[in-house]
Amino acid sequence: MKILVPVKRVVDFNVRIRVKPDGLGVDLANVKMSMNPFDEIALEEAVRLIEAGTASEVVAVTIGPAVAQDVLRTALAMGATRAILVATEVAPEPLAVARILARLARDQGADLVLLGKQAIDDDANQTGQMLAALLDWPQATFASEVSIDGDTVRVVREVDGGTQTLELTLPAVVSADLRLNQPRFVSLPNILKARSKPLDQTDPGALGVEMTPRLKVLRTEEPPARKAGIIVASVDELIDRLRAQALL
C-alpha cells in the first residue's frame, strides 16, 4: 500500500505571530518555520503503518518555494520513503492544493492520502474534504485512531459529544486530529540518512493546475488584549457582577 502525506511549511507554533504594519498578512521575516503539527501527526501515523508492515511506501509532498524543502527533509528523517516538492512562489489556496494533491495521488498510485485536518496558519480545514470530492474517494476527518485490514480502513473520529467509528474502502482520504498519536523525536542519524533519500521536484504547471488566487486578504488583526481580572470579596459580590455583565 502506498500512502501520500501532504506536509505544509508554517510558522512554528512556539513563535509569537506579528502582523504586518499594513495589516495584509503575517510578518515572516526571520521567523522560525516548521512542519504543520497536524501534518506531522499524519506523517507519524503513515510511518507507523510502514513499520507495522501494512504500508510499503510513504511519499511526503509539500507545495511552496524552494526553502520548503526543509520540511520535506524533516519528513524523510521521520521515516518517509521519498518526497516531492511542488515548487511555486504563489501562496497556495485550499482548492489549488486539493487539485495538485488529486493529480499526484493518481500519478503516484496512492491507496491512501493521510493529511492533517487543518494548517495552523489559515485554519481553513478544507483541503482534505475538497481532495476527497475531486478524487471521488471516501473520506474520514478528525481521525483519532486509524487501523487497516486489507482494503478496509477503520477510523475512529472525534465528533461533538464523543466519537464515531467509520469503515472506508481503499482508496480513501483521512485527516488526522491531535489525539491520533505523538510524533517521534527526529534523531541526528536519521537526519543524516534523509540526505540520501530521493526528493523530486515539479511545479503546478506540469501538473495542469492553475495557481491564480481566488481569495483576497482584506485585513489581518491581532486578537484584542484580554482585560485584567478582578478580585471580589465574596460569592455574593461575584454573582452581582456576573448579573451586571449579563445585562450589558
N, C-alpha and C positions, 0 to 999 in steps of 0.2 A: 504494500500500500504506500502511495506517495502522498505526502502532506505538504500543502503550500501554506506558509505562515507569513503574512504581511507584518512588517515592523515599521513604526514611524519614529522619526527623529524629532524629539520635542525638548522644550526647556526642562531641565532636571527638576523633579518635584520638590527638591530641597531648596531651590532658588526662589528668592522673593522677586516676583514679577514687577517690572517697571513699565509704565505706559509711556509711549512716545509723547513728546510735548504737543504734537499736532492732534493727538487723540485718535490716530488712524491705525493703531496697532500696538504691539508689544516691542519694546527695545530688546533686540537680540545681540547687541554689540558686547563682546567679551563676557558672554553668558554661557555657563556650562550646559551642554546638551547631552541627552542620553536617550535610551530606548523608552518608548511609552510603556509605563508599568503594566497596563493590561495586555499589551502585545508580548511583553516579557513573560507573563504568566502563560499565555497561549503557546509561546515557544517552548517553555519548560515542559508543558504537557505533551507537546509533539515529540520532544527529545525522550521523554519517559516512555512513549509508545515505541520508539526505536529500541530503547534498552530492554523493553519487555518482549521484543521480537514481533510486535504487532505491525509496525511500520518498517519499511525498508529505506525510505529516503525522506528527508525534511529539507525543503527548499525555502529559504528566507528571501523575502523581496522587500525593497523599500523604494519609494518614489521621492526624488528630490535632487538637490545639487550634488556635485562630486564629493563634498565633505560628508555627505550622508553615508559614505562607505564605512564610517566608524561604527555605526550601529550594526551594519552587516558583519563586520569583523567580530563584534561582540556576540552576535548570533552564532557565528561559526565557532567561536570559543565555547559557547554554551553547549554545542553539540549538533548544530545544523550541518547537513551534509554539504550543501553548496548555497550560493547566494546570487541574487540578481539585483542590479541597480538599474532602475528606470530613471535615467538622467533627465532632469528638467529644472529650469530656473523659475518656472511658474509655480506658485503655491498651489498644490493640488486640492481640489474640492471633492467632497464625498462621491459625487456621481462620476467624475473623471477617474477617481481611484477605483471605484467599483468596475468601470469599464476596462481599465487596464488589468485588474486582477482577473476579470472574467476571461479576457484574452489569454493571459498567462496560464490560468487554470486549464483551459482547453489545450493550449500548446504544450504544456508540461505534462499533460495526462494526469492531473491531480485527482485523487479519490476523495480528499477531504481538504477544505480550507478552514484553518483554525486561526482565528484572529481575536484581538482584544475587542471588548464590547464598545469601546469608545477611546478617543485620544484625549489626553488631559489638557490639550491646548485649546481645542474648539468645542469639546464635549458634544459633538454632533450626534453620535450614536446612530449613524445612518448607513455606513459603508457595508456592513455585514448584510443588512436587510436588502439593500439595493443589489448587492452581488448575487444573493440567492434568487432574486427576481430575474436578473439578467441571465443567469445560468439555468433558471427553472429547476433549481435543486431544492430539496427540503432544507429547512434551517431550524436551529435551536439557539436562542440567545440567552445571555446571562448564565452560562453554564457554571455550576459549582461542582460537578462530577461528570466525568466522561469515561465510558468503557465501550470497547469494540469487540464484537463477536461475529466473525465472518464479515458479511456485508451489512451488518446492523450496528448502528451507533446508539447507545443508550445514554441519554443526557438527563441529569438532574439539574433543573434550572430554578433560580430564585424568582418568586413572584410575590406580590403583596400578600402578606399573611402566611407565608410558608414556602413550600417547594412544589414543583411539578416535574414529573418524570415523563420523558418523551422517548420514543424509538424512531430513528430515522433510517432510511435505506441509503447506502452509499451510491453515488457521490452526494456529499452534503456540505453545508456551511454551518459552523459552530462558532459562536463568540464567547469568549471567556470572561468570567467575573472574578472578583478579588479572591473569593474563598476556594477557587479551584485548586490552587497549590501555592507553595512557597518557592520562588525561583532560587536556583542554586547560586553559590558564590563561584565566580569565574576565576580559576587558578592561573598563575603565570605560565605553567607548562602548556595549558590549553590555549592561552592567548598566543603563544609562540607557534603551536601546531596550526592555529587558524590561518596563519600567514600562507601556508601551503595549500589551503583548500581553495577550490575554484570560485571566483567571483566574476560573473559575466555582467556585461553592460549592454543596455539597449536604450531606446527613447520612445516617448509616446507616439511619435510619427510612424516609427517602424511597426508599432502595434495597431496603427489605424485609429488612434484616439486623439480627439481634439481637446486641447487644454485651455481654450478661451474661457476665462472666468465668467460664471453666471451670477455670482454673488458680489456685492459691494459692501465693504465695511463703512458704515456711516460714522460711527464713533465708538471708541473704546474708553471705558471709565473704570477707575478703581472703585471697589466697594466702599460705601460710606463708613467712616470710622465709628466704632461702637461707642455708645455713650457710657460714661463711667457709672459703676454701680453705686448703690447707697446702702447704708446700714440702718435698719429700723430697730426700734427699742422693744417691740413686742409683735406677737402674731396679729393682734387686732390692728395695729398700725399697718402691717403688711397687707392685710385684707382690704383696709380702707384705700391704700394706694393702688392696689390692683383694680378695685372697683372704679376708682377715679380715672385710671388709664383706659379702662374698657369703655367709659362714657365719652372719651375724647373723639 
